[in-house]
Amino acid sequence: MYTIPNLLTFFRVLLIPVFVVVYYLDWQWAHQAGAFIFWLAAITDWFDGYLARKLQQTTSFGAFLDPVADKLIVAAALLMITHTYSTLWITIPAILLMSREIFVSSLREWMAKHGESDTVKVSFWGKAKTMAQMLALIGLLSEFQVLYWVTLGYILLYVATVLSVYSMAQYSVAAWTTIRKYAK
């Protein structure tokens, strides 16, 4: 349980309240500091997976905790940007992204219960969605107008939303046979 990858995942979970508190501090650079903390969490997400494979330290606990940590910090960031920007152009994609995460997590759990977890394992499109989503959130959280970070954040948020819906549809199609078999 106390492997380096799992410790990095615990670190990411511990960063969530720090990220939220720093983002809302009454300080000129609070949003940029919050975006940096979110970036650090995103990097540890990649790094813990890499180390788990490289050091052969994959564990069932890590396989459970890693996606939970990701979903918690992303949900916090999505809620924060909906509050910061207070516009339908952010709120609608945020709701779609969070809804997709709940749906796909539930689908994976249900498929695993029926011994079909390989049918809905992470795909290229799911990974592409995660990359676009993380970059979008960093740009939107930072509120940097320099180098068009916010504009890029908006664009990537919509790219992530399209990829999110597409990958959800892929997972649903892949699971359809099992769903029909057990949903009677």
C-alpha positions in Angstrom: 0.0 0.0 0.0 2.8 2.4 0.7 4.5 2.3 -2.7 5.9 5.5 -4.3 3.0 5.6 -6.8 0.4 5.3 -4.1 2.1 7.9 -2.0 2.0 10.3 -5.0 -1.7 9.6 -5.3 -2.3 10.3 -1.6 -0.3 13.5 -2.1 -2.7 14.4 -5.0 -5.7 13.9 -2.7 -4.1 16.0 0.0 -3.5 18.8 -2.6 -7.3 19.2 -3.1 -8.1 21.3 -0.1 -4.8 23.2 -0.5 -5.7 24.0 -4.1 -9.2 25.2 -3.2 -8.0 27.4 -0.2 -5.1 29.0 -2.2 -7.4 29.7 -5.2 -9.8 31.6 -3.0 -7.2 33.6 -1.0 -7.6 37.4 -1.1 -4.2 37.7 -2.9 -3.3 39.1 -6.3 -1.8 35.9 -7.6 -4.1 33.4 -5.9 -5.7 32.1 -9.0 -2.3 31.5 -10.7 -1.0 29.8 -7.5 -4.2 27.6 -7.5 -3.6 26.8 -11.2 0.0 25.9 -10.4 -1.2 23.5 -7.6 -3.7 21.9 -10.0 -0.9 21.6 -12.6 1.3 19.9 -9.9 -1.5 17.4 -9.2 -2.0 16.7 -12.9 1.8 16.0 -13.2 1.7 13.6 -10.2 -1.2 11.8 -11.9 1.0 11.1 -15.0 4.1 10.4 -12.8 2.4 7.9 -10.4 1.1 5.8 -13.3 4.5 5.9 -15.0 6.3 4.9 -11.8 3.8 2.1 -11.0 4.6 0.5 -14.4 8.3 1.2 -14.4 8.9 0.0 -10.8 6.4 -2.8 -11.1 4.5 -1.4 -8.2 0.9 -1.6 -9.5 -1.6 -2.5 -6.8 -5.3 -3.0 -6.7 -5.5 -0.2 -4.1 -3.6 2.2 -6.4 -5.9 1.1 -9.4 -8.9 2.1 -7.2 -7.5 5.3 -5.6 -5.9 6.9 -8.7 -9.1 7.5 -10.7 -10.9 8.6 -7.5 -8.2 11.2 -6.8 -8.4 12.4 -10.4 -12.2 12.7 -10.3 -12.1 14.6 -7.0 -9.6 17.2 -8.1 -11.2 17.7 -11.5 -14.7 18.0 -10.0 -13.3 20.7 -7.6 -11.7 22.5 -10.5 -14.8 22.4 -12.6 -16.9 23.7 -9.8 -14.4 26.5 -9.2 -14.3 27.6 -12.8 -18.1 27.6 -13.0 -18.1 30.0 -10.0 -15.2 32.1 -11.4 -16.6 32.6 -14.9 -20.4 32.3 -14.1 -21.4 31.7 -17.6 -23.3 29.0 -19.5 -20.3 28.7 -21.8 -18.4 27.2 -18.9 -21.3 25.7 -16.9 -22.7 23.4 -19.6 -19.4 21.8 -20.5 -18.6 21.4 -16.8 -21.9 19.6 -16.2 -21.4 17.4 -19.2 -17.8 16.5 -18.1 -18.9 15.7 -14.5 -21.9 13.7 -15.7 -19.8 11.7 -18.0 -17.3 10.9 -15.2 -20.1 9.6 -12.9 -21.7 7.6 -15.8 -18.4 6.0 -16.9 -17.3 5.2 -13.3 -20.6 3.6 -12.6 -20.5 1.7 -15.9 -17.0 0.4 -15.1 -18.1 -0.7 -11.6 -21.1 -2.5 -13.0 -19.1 -4.2 -15.7 -16.5 -5.3 -13.2 -19.2 -6.8 -11.0 -20.1 -9.0 -14.0 -16.5 -9.9 -14.8 -16.3 -7.6 -17.9 -14.0 -4.8 -16.7 -11.7 -5.3 -19.7 -14.6 -4.3 -22.0 -14.6 -0.7 -20.7 -10.9 -0.1 -19.8 -9.4 3.3 -20.5 -9.2 4.0 -24.2 -7.1 6.4 -26.3 -10.1 8.8 -26.5 -10.5 8.8 -22.7 -6.8 9.6 -22.3 -7.1 12.4 -24.9 -10.1 13.8 -23.1 -8.2 13.8 -19.8 -5.2 15.6 -21.4 -7.4 18.3 -23.0 -9.5 18.7 -19.8 -6.4 19.1 -17.6 -4.9 21.7 -19.9 -8.2 23.5 -20.2 -8.6 23.7 -16.4 -5.0 25.0 -15.9 -5.7 27.8 -18.5 -9.1 28.7 -17.1 -8.0 28.5 -13.4 -4.9 30.7 -14.1 -7.0 33.5 -15.7 -3.8 34.6 -17.5 -4.6 36.8 -20.5 -1.0 36.7 -21.6 -0.5 34.2 -24.4 -4.2 33.7 -24.6 -4.3 31.1 -21.8 -7.9 31.7 -21.1 -8.9 31.5 -24.7 -7.0 28.3 -25.1 -8.7 27.0 -21.9 -12.1 27.7 -23.4 -11.2 25.9 -26.7 -9.7 22.9 -24.8 -12.7 22.7 -22.5 -14.9 22.2 -25.6 -12.5 19.7 -27.1 -12.5 17.8 -23.8 -16.3 17.9 -23.8 -16.6 16.5 -27.3 -14.0 13.8 -26.5 -15.8 13.1 -23.3 -19.2 12.5 -25.0 -17.5 10.5 -27.7 -15.6 8.2 -25.3 -18.7 7.7 -23.2 -20.5 6.6 -26.3 -17.7 4.2 -27.1 -17.7 2.7 -23.6 -21.5 2.4 -23.8 -21.4 0.6 -27.2 -18.6 -1.7 -25.9 -20.7 -2.6 -22.8 -24.0 -2.9 -24.7 -23.9 -6.7 -25.0 -23.3 -7.2 -21.3 -25.9 -4.6 -20.4 -28.5 -6.4 -22.5 -27.5 -9.7 -21.0 -27.8 -8.7 -17.3 -30.4 -5.9 -17.4 -33.3 -8.2 -17.7 
